[in-house]
Amino acid sequence: MKAIVSVFAKDTRGIIAYVTALLAERDINVLDISQTVMQEYFAMIMLVDLDACPLPFHELQNWLHEKGQERLLDIHIQRSDIFEAMHRI
């Protein structure tokens, strides 16, 4: 299953490294990544592959949220099929 991970925060060093390390810790592969800094704000969106992730999706959502809070990051994950359905006209 593929998913969309979004990260928003005040820009600081190491955000990409921190988030990708979290994903690697759960055997999640990053397929595509886009990030930008707008003045002092950081935004990143990633397409990831969850096929090897051992956690159920809702546990992964909670875990990423908690880990994000530790670094003042707003991390969200959404299944790509739901994301695509929400944005279909």
DSSP file with accessible surface (Angstrom, degrees, kcal/mol):
  #  RESIDUE AA STRUCTURE BP1 BP2  ACC     N-H-->O    O-->H-N    N-H-->O    O-->H-N    TCO  KAPPA ALPHA  PHI   PSI    X-CA   Y-CA   Z-CA
    1    1 A M              0   0   87      0, 0.0    49,-3.5     0, 0.0    50,-0.3   0.000 360.0 360.0 360.0 142.3    0.0    0.0    0.0
    2    2 A K  E     -A   49   0A 103     47,-0.2    78,-2.3    48,-0.1    79,-0.4  -0.732 360.0-175.8-102.4 154.8    1.2    3.5   -0.8
    3    3 A A  E     -AB  48  79A   0     45,-2.1    45,-2.8    76,-0.3     2,-0.5  -0.957  24.9-122.7-145.5 162.1    0.6    6.5    1.5
    4    4 A I  E     -AB  47  78A  27     74,-3.3    74,-2.3    -2,-0.3     2,-0.5  -0.939  23.1-165.2-108.6 125.1    1.2   10.3    1.6
    5    5 A V  E     -AB  46  77A   0     41,-2.7    41,-2.7    -2,-0.5     2,-0.4  -0.949   5.7-170.6-109.8 129.2    3.2   11.7    4.4
    6    6 A S  E     -AB  45  76A  24     70,-2.6    70,-2.6    -2,-0.5     2,-0.4  -0.952   2.9-170.2-120.9 143.2    3.1   15.4    5.1
    7    7 A V  E     +AB  44  75A   0     37,-2.6    37,-2.3    -2,-0.4     2,-0.4  -0.999   5.7 177.2-134.6 129.1    5.3   17.3    7.5
    8    8 A F  E     +AB  43  74A  87     66,-1.8    66,-2.9    -2,-0.4     2,-0.3  -0.993  19.6 125.9-132.7 139.8    4.9   20.9    8.5
    9    9 A A  E     -A   42   0A  15     33,-1.9    33,-3.2    -2,-0.4     2,-0.3  -0.981  63.9 -70.9-171.8 170.7    7.0   22.9   11.1
   10   10 A K  E    S-A   41   0A 121     62,-0.4    31,-0.3    -2,-0.3     2,-0.1  -0.625  72.0 -95.5 -71.1 136.1    9.1   25.9   11.8
   11   11 A D        +     0   0   72     29,-3.4     2,-0.3    -2,-0.3    -1,-0.1  -0.402  60.1 154.0 -66.0 127.7   12.3   25.3    9.8
   12   12 A T    >   -     0   0   74     -2,-0.1     3,-1.0    -3,-0.0     2,-0.1  -0.956  48.3 -84.1-142.3 162.6   15.2   23.8   11.7
   13   13 A R  T 3  S+     0   0  232     -2,-0.3     0, 0.0     1,-0.2     0, 0.0  -0.392 105.6  23.4 -67.3 141.1   18.1   21.7   10.7
   14   14 A G  T 3> S+     0   0   39     -2,-0.1     4,-2.6     3,-0.0    -1,-0.2   0.515  72.9 127.1  90.7   6.4   17.6   17.9   10.4
   15   15 A I  H <> S+     0   0    3     -3,-1.0     4,-2.7     2,-0.2     5,-0.3   0.955  79.2  44.8 -63.2 -49.0   13.9   17.6    9.7
   16   16 A I  H  > S+     0   0   62      1,-0.2     4,-2.7     2,-0.2     5,-0.3   0.937 114.9  48.8 -61.1 -44.6   14.3   15.5    6.6
   17   17 A A  H  > S+     0   0   64      1,-0.2     4,-2.0     2,-0.2    -1,-0.2   0.913 112.6  48.5 -60.9 -43.2   16.9   13.3    8.2
   18   18 A Y  H  X S+     0   0   41     -4,-2.6     4,-2.0     2,-0.2    -2,-0.2   0.950 114.7  43.3 -63.5 -49.1   14.7   12.8   11.3
   19   19 A V  H  X S+     0   0    0     -4,-2.7     4,-2.3     1,-0.2    -2,-0.2   0.927 114.5  48.5 -67.6 -43.7   11.5   12.0    9.4
   20   20 A T  H  X S+     0   0   48     -4,-2.7     4,-2.6    -5,-0.3    -1,-0.2   0.875 109.9  53.4 -67.2 -31.2   13.2    9.7    6.9
   21   21 A A  H  X S+     0   0   56     -4,-2.0     4,-2.2    -5,-0.3    -1,-0.2   0.904 107.8  51.1 -66.6 -39.7   15.0    7.9    9.8
   22   22 A L  H  X S+     0   0    7     -4,-2.0     4,-0.8     2,-0.2    -2,-0.2   0.932 111.7  47.1 -60.1 -46.0   11.6    7.3   11.5
   23   23 A L  H ><>S+     0   0    1     -4,-2.3     5,-2.4     1,-0.2     3,-1.0   0.926 111.1  50.4 -63.6 -43.8   10.3    5.8    8.2
   24   24 A A  H ><5S+     0   0   62     -4,-2.6     3,-2.0     1,-0.3    -1,-0.2   0.870 101.9  62.8 -62.5 -34.9   13.3    3.6    7.7
   25   25 A E  H 3<5S+     0   0  110     -4,-2.2    -1,-0.3     1,-0.3    -2,-0.2   0.787 108.7  42.0 -60.1 -27.2   12.9    2.4   11.3
   26   26 A R  T <<5S-     0   0   62     -3,-1.0    -1,-0.3    -4,-0.8    29,-0.2   0.102 120.6-107.4-107.7  20.1    9.5    0.9   10.3
   27   27 A D  T < 5 +     0   0  101     -3,-2.0     2,-0.5     1,-0.2    25,-0.4   0.848  67.1 153.0  58.5  37.9   10.7   -0.4    6.9
   28   28 A I      < -     0   0    8     -5,-2.4     2,-0.4    -8,-0.1    -1,-0.2  -0.875  35.1-144.8-101.5 126.8    8.9    2.3    5.0
   29   29 A N  E     -C   49   0A  97     20,-1.7    20,-2.8    -2,-0.5     2,-0.6  -0.776   7.7-135.7 -95.4 131.0   10.4    3.1    1.6
   30   30 A V  E     +C   48   0A  45     -2,-0.4    18,-0.2    18,-0.2     3,-0.1  -0.758  23.9 176.8 -84.6 120.7   10.3    6.7    0.3
   31   31 A L  E     +     0   0A  71     16,-2.9     2,-0.3    -2,-0.6    17,-0.2   0.784  66.9   0.0 -93.4 -35.2    9.3    6.7   -3.3
   32   32 A D  E     -C   47   0A 108     15,-1.7    15,-2.2     2,-0.0    -1,-0.4  -0.986  63.4-167.5-154.9 150.5    9.1   10.4   -4.0
   33   33 A I  E     -C   46   0A  70     -2,-0.3     2,-0.4    13,-0.2    13,-0.2  -1.000   7.6-179.8-146.4 141.0    9.7   13.6   -1.9
   34   34 A S  E     +C   45   0A  83     11,-2.4    11,-2.9    -2,-0.4     2,-0.3  -0.992  13.1 169.9-138.5 133.5    9.1   17.3   -2.3
   35   35 A Q  E     +C   44   0A  89     -2,-0.4     2,-0.3     9,-0.2     9,-0.2  -0.984   6.5 177.9-143.4 155.2   10.0   19.9    0.2
   36   36 A T  E     -C   43   0A  68      7,-2.6     7,-2.5    -2,-0.3     2,-0.5  -0.981  21.4-140.6-149.9 157.8   10.1   23.7    0.4
   37   37 A V  E     -C   42   0A  61     -2,-0.3     2,-0.6     5,-0.2     5,-0.2  -0.996  13.3-167.5-121.5 121.9   10.9   26.4    2.9
   38   38 A M  E >   -C   41   0A 115      3,-2.9     3,-2.5    -2,-0.5     2,-0.3  -0.951  66.8 -55.6-112.3 105.7    8.7   29.5    2.8
   39   39 A Q  T 3  S-     0   0  172     -2,-0.6     0, 0.0     1,-0.3     0, 0.0  -0.419 124.9 -17.3  55.2-113.5   10.4   32.1    4.9
   40   40 A E  T 3  S+     0   0   76     -2,-0.3   -29,-3.4    -3,-0.1     2,-0.4   0.336 118.8  97.1-102.7  12.8   10.8   30.3    8.2
   41   41 A Y  E <   -AC  10  38A 118     -3,-2.5    -3,-2.9   -31,-0.3     2,-0.4  -0.851  57.8-152.0-109.7 137.0    8.3   27.5    7.6
   42   42 A F  E     +AC   9  37A   8    -33,-3.2   -33,-1.9    -2,-0.4     2,-0.4  -0.842  13.8 179.3-105.6 136.7    9.1   24.0    6.3
   43   43 A A  E     +AC   8  36A  16     -7,-2.5    -7,-2.6    -2,-0.4     2,-0.4  -0.999   2.5 174.5-137.7 135.6    6.7   21.9    4.3
   44   44 A M  E     -AC   7  35A   1    -37,-2.3   -37,-2.6    -2,-0.4     2,-0.4  -1.000  11.0-170.2-142.4 139.9    7.4   18.4    2.9
   45   45 A I  E     -AC   6  34A  91    -11,-2.9   -11,-2.4    -2,-0.4     2,-0.4  -0.999  11.9-175.5-128.5 133.7    5.2   15.8    1.2
   46   46 A M  E     -AC   5  33A   1    -41,-2.7   -41,-2.7    -2,-0.4     2,-0.5  -0.980  22.6-144.1-129.9 143.3    6.4   12.3    0.5
   47   47 A L  E     -AC   4  32A  53    -15,-2.2   -16,-2.9    -2,-0.4   -15,-1.7  -0.923  34.5-176.2 -98.9 125.2    4.9    9.3   -1.3
   48   48 A V  E     -AC   3  30A   0    -45,-2.8   -45,-2.1    -2,-0.5     2,-0.5  -0.890  27.6-130.5-126.8 158.2    5.9    6.2    0.6
   49   49 A D  E     -AC   2  29A  40    -20,-2.8   -20,-1.7    -2,-0.3     3,-0.3  -0.936  17.6-177.3-108.7 121.7    5.5    2.4    0.2
   50   50 A L    >   +     0   0   13    -49,-3.5     3,-1.6    -2,-0.5   -48,-0.1   0.326  49.4 111.2 -99.7   6.2    4.1    0.7    3.3
   51   51 A D  T 3  S+     0   0  119    -50,-0.3    -1,-0.2     1,-0.3   -23,-0.1   0.817  85.6  37.8 -55.7 -34.4    4.3   -2.9    2.1
   52   52 A A  T 3  S+     0   0   68    -25,-0.4    -1,-0.3    -3,-0.3   -24,-0.1   0.492  87.2 117.5 -96.1  -1.4    7.1   -3.9    4.5
   53   53 A C    <   -     0   0   20     -3,-1.6   -26,-0.1     1,-0.1   -27,-0.1  -0.485  51.8-157.1 -71.1 126.5    5.9   -1.9    7.5
   54   54 A P        +     0   0   95      0, 0.0    -1,-0.1     0, 0.0   -27,-0.1   0.669  64.5  89.5 -79.1 -14.9    5.0   -4.2   10.4
   55   55 A L  S    S-     0   0   43    -29,-0.2    -2,-0.1     1,-0.1     2,-0.0  -0.593  83.5-112.0 -85.3 142.6    2.6   -1.8   12.1
   56   56 A P     >  -     0   0   60      0, 0.0     4,-2.2     0, 0.0     3,-0.5  -0.378  38.9-108.1 -61.5 152.0   -1.1   -1.6   11.4
   57   57 A F  H  > S+     0   0   45      1,-0.2     4,-2.6     2,-0.2     5,-0.2   0.884 116.8  50.6 -56.7 -45.3   -1.9    1.7    9.7
   58   58 A H  H  > S+     0   0  108      1,-0.2     4,-2.0     2,-0.2    -1,-0.2   0.871 111.0  49.9 -65.1 -32.8   -3.7    3.4   12.6
   59   59 A E  H  > S+     0   0   90     -3,-0.5     4,-2.7     2,-0.2    -1,-0.2   0.898 109.7  51.2 -69.9 -38.5   -0.8    2.5   14.9
   60   60 A L  H  X S+     0   0    2     -4,-2.2     4,-2.9     2,-0.2     5,-0.3   0.923 108.5  52.4 -62.6 -42.9    1.7    4.0   12.4
   61   61 A Q  H  X S+     0   0   78     -4,-2.6     4,-2.2     1,-0.2    -2,-0.2   0.939 113.0  43.7 -56.6 -49.8   -0.4    7.2   12.3
   62   62 A N  H  X S+     0   0   90     -4,-2.0     4,-2.7     2,-0.2    -1,-0.2   0.909 113.4  51.0 -63.6 -42.7   -0.3    7.5   16.1
   63   63 A W  H  X S+     0   0   31     -4,-2.7     4,-2.8     2,-0.2     5,-0.2   0.931 111.6  46.6 -63.0 -46.4    3.4    6.7   16.3
   64   64 A L  H  X S+     0   0    1     -4,-2.9     4,-2.4     2,-0.2    -1,-0.2   0.903 112.2  51.4 -63.9 -39.3    4.4    9.2   13.6
   65   65 A H  H  X S+     0   0   82     -4,-2.2     4,-2.3    -5,-0.3    -2,-0.2   0.945 112.5  45.6 -61.3 -46.8    2.2   11.9   15.3
   66   66 A E  H  X S+     0   0  117     -4,-2.7     4,-1.4     1,-0.2    -2,-0.2   0.916 113.5  48.6 -63.2 -44.7    3.8   11.2   18.7
   67   67 A K  H  X S+     0   0   53     -4,-2.8     4,-0.6     1,-0.2    -1,-0.2   0.875 110.9  52.1 -64.6 -36.1    7.4   11.2   17.2
   68   68 A G  H ><>S+     0   0    0     -4,-2.4     5,-3.1    -5,-0.2     3,-1.4   0.918 104.2  55.8 -64.2 -42.3    6.6   14.4   15.4
   69   69 A Q  H ><5S+     0   0   98     -4,-2.3     3,-1.2     1,-0.3    -1,-0.2   0.840  97.7  63.7 -59.7 -32.9    5.4   16.1   18.6
   70   70 A E  H 3<5S+     0   0  128     -4,-1.4    -1,-0.3     1,-0.3    -2,-0.2   0.784 114.6  32.1 -61.3 -28.1    8.8   15.3   20.2
   71   71 A R  T <<5S-     0   0   96     -3,-1.4    -1,-0.3    -4,-0.6    -2,-0.2   0.158 117.4-106.4-114.8  15.3   10.4   17.6   17.7
   72   72 A L  T < 5S+     0   0  149     -3,-1.2   -62,-0.4     1,-0.2     2,-0.4   0.865  74.7 141.4  59.8  38.6    7.6   20.1   17.3
   73   73 A L      < -     0   0    3     -5,-3.1     2,-0.9    -8,-0.1    -1,-0.2  -0.895  52.5-138.5-109.9 142.5    6.7   18.7   13.8
   74   74 A D  E     +B    8   0A  63    -66,-2.9   -66,-1.8    -2,-0.4     2,-0.5  -0.864  31.8 179.8 -98.9  99.9    3.2   18.2   12.5
   75   75 A I  E     +B    7   0A   3     -2,-0.9     2,-0.3   -68,-0.2   -68,-0.2  -0.925   4.4 175.3-109.9 126.8    3.4   14.8   10.8
   76   76 A H  E     -B    6   0A  93    -70,-2.6   -70,-2.6    -2,-0.5     2,-0.4  -0.956  11.3-165.1-126.2 147.7    0.4   13.3    9.0
   77   77 A I  E     +B    5   0A  10     -2,-0.3     2,-0.4   -72,-0.2   -72,-0.2  -0.995   9.0 178.2-132.3 138.6    0.1   10.1    7.0
   78   78 A Q  E     -B    4   0A  59    -74,-2.3   -74,-3.3    -2,-0.4    -2,-0.0  -0.999  36.7-105.5-139.9 136.2   -2.8    9.2    4.7
   79   79 A R  E  >  -B    3   0A  87     -2,-0.4     4,-2.2   -76,-0.2   -76,-0.3  -0.377  30.1-130.4 -59.1 137.8   -3.4    6.2    2.5
   80   80 A S  H  > S+     0   0   16    -78,-2.3     4,-2.9     1,-0.2     5,-0.2   0.847 104.4  58.0 -65.8 -31.9   -2.9    7.2   -1.1
   81   81 A D  H  > S+     0   0   75    -79,-0.4     4,-2.1     2,-0.2    -1,-0.2   0.912 110.1  43.9 -65.8 -37.1   -6.2    5.7   -2.3
   82   82 A I  H  > S+     0   0   75     -3,-0.3     4,-2.4     2,-0.2    -2,-0.2   0.920 113.0  52.2 -70.4 -41.9   -8.1    7.9    0.2
   83   83 A F  H  X S+     0   0   71     -4,-2.2     4,-1.2     1,-0.2    -2,-0.2   0.938 111.7  46.1 -58.2 -47.1   -6.0   10.9   -0.8
   84   84 A E  H  < S+     0   0  112     -4,-2.9     4,-0.4     1,-0.2     3,-0.3   0.906 111.5  51.6 -65.6 -39.7   -6.7   10.4   -4.5
   85   85 A A  H >< S+     0   0   53     -4,-2.1     3,-0.9     1,-0.2    -1,-0.2   0.892 108.0  52.6 -64.8 -37.9  -10.5    9.8   -3.9
   86   86 A M  H 3< S+     0   0  117     -4,-2.4    -1,-0.2     1,-0.2    -2,-0.2   0.801 113.4  43.8 -67.0 -28.2  -10.7   13.1   -1.9
   87   87 A H  T 3< S+     0   0  118     -4,-1.2     2,-0.3    -3,-0.3    -1,-0.2   0.308  86.6 109.9-105.2  10.6   -9.1   15.0   -4.7
   88   88 A R    <         0   0  172     -3,-0.9    -3,-0.0    -4,-0.4    -4,-0.0  -0.675 360.0 360.0 -84.4 137.3  -11.0   13.5   -7.6
   89   89 A I              0   0  215     -2,-0.3    -2,-0.1     0, 0.0    -1,-0.0  -0.699 360.0 360.0 -94.0 360.0  -13.5   15.9   -9.2
